[in-house]
Amino acid sequence: MKTLDRYILTSFVKTFLSVFTILMFIFILQSVWRFIEEFAGKDIDLEIISKFLLFLLPNLIPMVLPLTILLASIMTFGSFAEQYEFAAMKSAGISLQRAMRSLIVFILLLGVVTFYFANTVIPFAEGKVLNMRKNIAQVKPSMAIVEGAFNDLGNINIKVSKKSGPNGKNLDDVIIHKKSESRVGNYTVIKADNGVLESEENSNVLSLILYDGNYYDEVPTKTYQQKLKSPFVKSAFDKYILNMDLSSFNDVDLEDESLKHPYKMLNTSELRIQLDSFSNDYNRSVESYDRIIKQRSGLQRSLNIEKVLDVVKDDSRKINKSITERISVEDTLDDSEEETSYDLLTTLSIDSLFWEYPDRQRSQLFNVATNSVNSITPQISSKKNQFKQKQILLNKIEMSMHSKYALPFACVILFFVGAPLGAIIRKGGLGLPMVVAITIFLTYHFIGLFASNSAEGGSLPPFLGSWLSTIILFPLSIYLTYRATTDQGFVNLDFIAVPIDKLVKKIKANVFNIRNNKK
């Protein structure tokens, strides 16, 4: 590798790593704020939280990496142009394409690594994150008794008016609703003037000692009259000890990975198999429901409509033939008129067949048809929504597969947008390049979101849902690369500025001549 290539590559890689680290840190903080509600108050170990954030890092790559490449390329080439290093290269006969050669090889290799990363590491990390979120969601908040409110502790709901003593172990005015394992609801109520929470170290048993209270237990009865005679059993106590086994209070396996996702945890080959399987299942479901609806409608079973239509068609053909035989040769009907007469006769034959029934039977047929339509229509609407959800899932699976291919191409194209743009604006640092990079990236990102949402609903093909933003940026990358390599600005306004300048000069000259003639 030549010295110039090494210098350009080193400058870009240093900027790339710095920007990548900063952006990854920002996105991690944003993710922490996003998931903080799932961890709050559950006494989760720091090791579990660190592991969750570690597995969350690969899922941020599709957002962080394209923005990093765009910003790093703008900053690097903007700094070269600002410090006249490009001018020195051009004076030595080195073009922009030659200066970009080492970076082009680096970006292409990075694109290959990105595809491998998106196809293997990201699905694996996505599976870890989804399972950890599911397991953490099952963990109950750490046990704490709040004054003036009912608190769920194992198999009881407890309410206290005041806590005192070390760690709030002394409780005043205690009300407990005890859950029943054999009956649904709370049938046991315990009231006490005060109580004490006690537990030994490394013990899963929590003892609640109550003093000076009453125990109310509702008696189950078979009839309401029996319930009026014996509504509940009441007993008083001076001391009552309630032991609660907390061994299974938070017995959640945080390492459980039983949760499966239809597309987020799969690579491209698995997504193809999943897509084929879901497509075949969707088509079979549609065909099966179509057959069921035809059977439920009862048309073929009650009226045998196919045979009736065949008979009517045969009769109408005979009638049509007899009519055409009576018409002279010069008045023979053409094909369209003959087809129209055939359809009319068919309709009239079906209509006349219906009116052959007596009034009462016709009314019954109307009622049967109306009831059949009214009963089937809601079922069809419900099934239509189910098919729509299946279609959305199919679109998401296909978009997930295409997104793994689109990400490395997006990284390459964003480089060819940022590098020439930095050479054109001739500004390094984090000021203007940051503004330009964020503007372009937000445009790219929002186009991708719009296309993805439209493709999910079926407004766009799933292919475009993943590729539209990249396809739109591709012509921009070609345009900017051409403008930068030919030493032109971002936009050539000469075709507007030059005629206006000539017009202004002409007006000034005319005004000057008029003033001289007056003198």
N, C-alpha and C positions, 0 to 999 in steps of 0.2 A: 504494500500500500504506500502510495506517495505521501509526502509530507503534507501537501495541501488537503488531500482526502482525509488524512488522519486528523488534521486540525479542524476541518469542518465537521467531521463525524464526532470528535470529542466535544466540540462546542455544543452540538445538538443534543448529544446524550446527557451532558451535564444539565442542560436546561430541561430536558425531558424528565430526568429523574427528580429534579427539584420541583417542577410543576406537578408531576404525578404524586409526589409525597404530600404536597400542600392540598391538592384537590381531594386525595383519598382521606386525609385527616378531616377536611370539611364535610365530606359525605358521611364519614363515620359518626361525626357529631350529630349530623342530621338524622342518622338512623337511630342513634341513642335516644334522641328526643321522640322519635317515632314509636319506639318500642318500650319506652320507660314505664308506661302504664302496665305492661305485662309483667314487669319485674317488681314494681313498687309494692312494699309491704309483705313480700312473700319469703323474706329471709333466704334468698338464693345465694349460694356460695359465690365468691369472686371467681373461682375457677370455672364455674358453669357460665358466668357472664362473659369471661374472657374467651372461652371456647365458642360461645355463640357469636361474639364479634369477629372471631377468627374465621368462622365459616361464613360470616356475612360478607367478608372482604371480596371473594370472587364474584358475588352477585352484583357488586358495584362496578365491576370492570366495564360492562357495556355502556355505562354512563361516563365513567372517569377517563377511559382510554381514548375515545375519539376527541374529547375536549382537550386532553393533554397533548395529543399529536397536533391538533390545530393551533393551540396556543404556543407550544414550543417551536413549531415551524415559523410562525409569525414573528416571535421574539428573536429567534436565531437569525433569520434572513433580514429582519428589520434592523438588527444590530450591525450586521455586515454592511448593509447599505448605508446606515447612518454614519458609520466610521470610515466610509469610503473604501472598504476592503473589496467590494465588488468592482469599484472603479479601477483599483489596482489590478485585479484579476483580468478585467476586460482589456486594460492597457497591455497586459502580457499575453493577450490572445486567448484567454480562457473564458468561454461562454458560460451562461447560467446553467445550461444543460450539463456541461462538463463539471461544474461546481456541485451540482446536485447528484452526481452519479453515485457516490458512496452512500449518500442518504437514501437514494432510491433502492439500492440493494438492501440497506438496513430495514427500510419500511416494508419491503416485500417479505423479508424473513420474519419481521414482526407480525405481518399479516398471517403467515403460515402458523406461527406460534399462537396467535390469537384464535384462529379456527380450532386448533387442537385444544386450547384452553376452554373455549366456549362449548366444545363438543364432549369434553370429558370432565374437567375440573368443576365447571359451573353447575352441571346437573348433579354431581356428587355433593357439592356444597349446598345446593338448593334443597336436596333431600335432607341433609343434616339440619338445616335451618327450620324447615317445615316441621320435622319431627320434634325438635327442641321446643319450638313454639307451642306445639300441641301438648307436650309433656308439661311445660311450665304453666300453661293455662289450667291444668288440672290441679296444680298446687294451690292449696287454700292460703289465704292471708295468714301471716303469723298471728298466733293467738294473743289477743289483747281484749280486755273488757273496757268498754267505753261507758262512762257514767250517763245515766238517763236514757239508755237505748238497749234494745235486746241484742245480745251477742250470741252467735252460733258457736257452741263448743261441743264438738262430738255429737252426742245424742240428746243434748239439752239446749234450750234457749234461755239465757240468763240476763236479768236486768237488775242493776244496782243503782241506788240514788247517790252513793258517795263511796270513794275509796280512800284508804289511809294506810299508814304504816309503810315499812320498807317494801318497795316494788308493788305497792298497792295491794298487799295481801289481805288487808282487813276491809270487809265489805259491810255496808249498812243498807237496811231495807231491801232485802233480796227477794226477787220473784223469779221462779224457775218454771218453765214449761218443759215437761219431759216428753220426748218422742216415744211413741209406742211402736214396737216391732210387729205386733200382731194386728193392729188396727191402724187405719189411715187417720191422721190428725193427732192433736194434743189433748189427751184425756186426763193427764195428771198435772196438777199445779201444786207447787210448794212455795210457801211464803215464810220468811223468817226475818226477825228483827236485825240480826247481824250474822256474819259468817267469816270464815278464815280459809284462805287457799294455802295448802301445804303440799309439798312434793319433795321427795328425796333426790339427791344428785344421781344422774344416769338412770333414772327410773321413768318408765312410760306410764305410770299411774299418777293421776292428779287427784288429790283428796280435797273435797270441799266440805268443811265442817260448819254446820248450821246450828244456831242457837235460838231457842224460844220462837217456835213457829208452828205452822199447821200444814197438814198434808191432805190434799183434796184429790180424790180419785173418782172419776165418773164411772158409774156402773153400767155395763152394756145390757140393754133390754131389747126384747123382741118387738114390743108395741109401744106406742106413745103413752098409753094409759099407765103402763108399768113404769115408764120413765118419770111420770109425774109423782108416783108414790115413793120411788127411791132414786132421786136425781143424782146423788153422789155420796161417797163415804168420806167422812172427815175424822182426822185424828190429830191430836196435838203432841208435840214433842219438846223436850228441853234441849236435847242434842241429837243431831242427825248427821250421819257421815255419808257423803255421796262420793263414791270412787268412780273415776272416769278413765278408761283405757285409751290412751292416746297413741298406741303403737301403730294403728292404721290411719291416724288422723291425716298424715301427709305421706302415706305409703305410695309414692309415685316414682316409677322408674324413669329417671331423666335420660337414660341411655336407650330407651325403647325406640325402635325405628320401624314400627309396623305400618306407619302411614305411607301410602303410595299416592302419587299424583299422576294424572293421565298424560302430562306432557312436560312438566317442569323438570323432572328427574331423569329424562331419557336423552340419549344421544341420537344422532341423525338416523342411524340404521334402525334403532328401536322405534323412533318416531315414524319411519316408513311402515314398519309392521303394524304399529298402533293405528296409523291412518287407514291402512287397508282393512284392518279388523273392524274399526268403527264405521267405515264406509259400507262394508258388507252388512253389518248389523243394522245400520240406518236404512239401507235399501230393503232388507228383509222386513223390517218393522213397518215400513210404508206399504209394501205389498200385502203383508198380513192384515194390516188394519183396513186397507182397501177391500180386501176379500170379506172381512168381517162386516163392514158397513153394507156391502152389497147383500150379504146374507140377512142382516138385520132389517134391511129395507123391505124384504118380502115381495119385491116386484116379480122376480123370476119364479118364486115359489107359488104365489097366489094367482097371478095372471098368466104365467108362462109366456112372458113378453116376447121372447125370441120367436116362438112359433107363431104368435099372433102377428108379429111384424112380417114374417115370411109369407103368411097367408094374405095379409093386406097388400104386400108388394106384388104378389102374383096376381091378385085381383086388379090392382091398379094397372099393371102391365097389360092385362087383357083388355081393360076398359080403354087404355090409351091406344092400343093397337086397333081396336074397333073404331075409335074416333079418327085415327089417321087414315084408315081405309076408306072412310066416307068423304074425306077431303080430296079435292081434285089435285092433279099433279102440280099445277102451277101454284097452288095454295099450300103446298106441303110445308109443314113446320120445320124450322131449322133446329139445330141441336139444342141451343139454349132454351127455345120455346118449348121443345119437347120435354126437357128436363124440368122446367118450371111446372108444366102441366102434370108431370109425374109426381112431383113433390106435393102439389096441391091436392091431387087425388088421394095420395097416401094420407095426408093430414085429414082430409074429409072422411076417409075410410075409418081412421082411428076415432075421430070425433063421432061418426055415426055409430061405431061399435059401442062407445060409452053411452050414447043416448038410447041405445036399445034396452038398457036396464030400466026397471020401474023407478019411480021417484024415490021411494023409500030406500031402495038399494043404492041409488046414486048418492043420496044423502049419507048413507053409511060409508060408501067409498070415500066421499069427501072427508068425513070424520076420521076414518082410518088413515088417510093420507096426511091430514093435518096433524094428528097425534104422532104419527111416525116421524114427520119432519121436526115437530117441536121436541121430541125426545132425543133425536139423533143430533140436532144442531148443537146443543151444549157439549155433547160428547166430542163432536168434531172440533169445536173451539178449544176444548181442553187438550185434546190430542195434538192439535196444531201447535199449541204453546210448547208441549213436550218435544215435538219434532223440531221446533225452532231452537230450543235449548241444545238439542243434540247437534243441530247444524252449527250453532255457535261454537260448541266444543270441537267439532271437526275443523272449523276455520282456525281456532286457536292452535290446534295440533299442527296444522299445515304451516301457520305463520311461525310457530316455534321452530320448525325444521328450517324454514327459509331464513330466519333471523340468524341462525348459526353461520350461514354462508354470507349473509349481508354484512355482518359486523366487520370481518377483515377487509372487505371491499370498501366499506365506509372509512376505515382507518387510512387506507391508501389514497382514496379520493380527497379526504380532508387534508392530507399532507400536500397534495397538488393544488389545493385551494389556499392553504396557509403559507407555503413557501413563496410562491410568486407574489402573494398579497403583501408579505413582509418586505420583499424587494421593491414593491411599488410604493408603499407608504413610507418606507425609509425611516422607521421609528422602532427602536428597541425598548427594553424595559417592560414594566408592568402597567403602564398607563394606557396609551392608545391601543396597543396590541391586545390588552385584556378586554377593552370595550368591543373592539372589532370581533375578537374570537367568541366572546359571549353572545354577541348579536347573531353571528353566523350559526353558532351551535344551537341557540334557542330556536332559530328558524328551522334548522335540521331536525331538532327534537320534536317541535310542535307539529311539523309536517308528518313525522313518524307516528305521533300519537293520533293525529286526525286519520291517517291512513289505517292505523291499527284498529281504531274504534269503528271505522266504516267497514273494514273487512270482516270484523266480528259479526256485524249485523247483516252481512251479505251485500252491502252496497258496492264494495270493491272486491275483486278476486283476492284471495289470501296471499298470492304471490306479490301483488302490488302493496298489500298491507305491510310487508316486510321490506320491500325494495324501493318504494316510492321516493322517500327522502334521499336515498343514495342516487337514484336515477336523476332526480332534479339537480343535485349538486354536481353530477358528472359534466354537463355542458359548462357550468361555471368554472370547474377546474381547468378544462381545456382553454376557455377564453382567457382566464387569468395567466395561465402558463404562456400562452401566445403573446399577451400584452407585455409580460415581464421579459421574455426572451428577445423581443423586438424593441426593447427600451421605450415603451409607450406607457402612458399613464393608465389609470384605472378605466377612465372613459374618455374618448376623444371628442371634445366639444368644439373642435375647430370648424366643423361644418355649420355650427351655429354662431360661434364667436366671430369668425372672419367676416361673414356678410354684415353682421351688425356693426363691426368696427369700420368697414368700408362705408356703410350708410352714415355713420356718425361723422366721419371725416368729410364726406360729401356735403352734408348739411352745414358743417362748420365753414367749408370753403365757400358755399353759396352765400352764407351770412356775411362773410368777410368781403366778398365781391360787392354785395349790395351796399355795405357801409362805405366802401371806397367810391362807388359811383355817386353816392349822395354828396360826398365831400367834393 
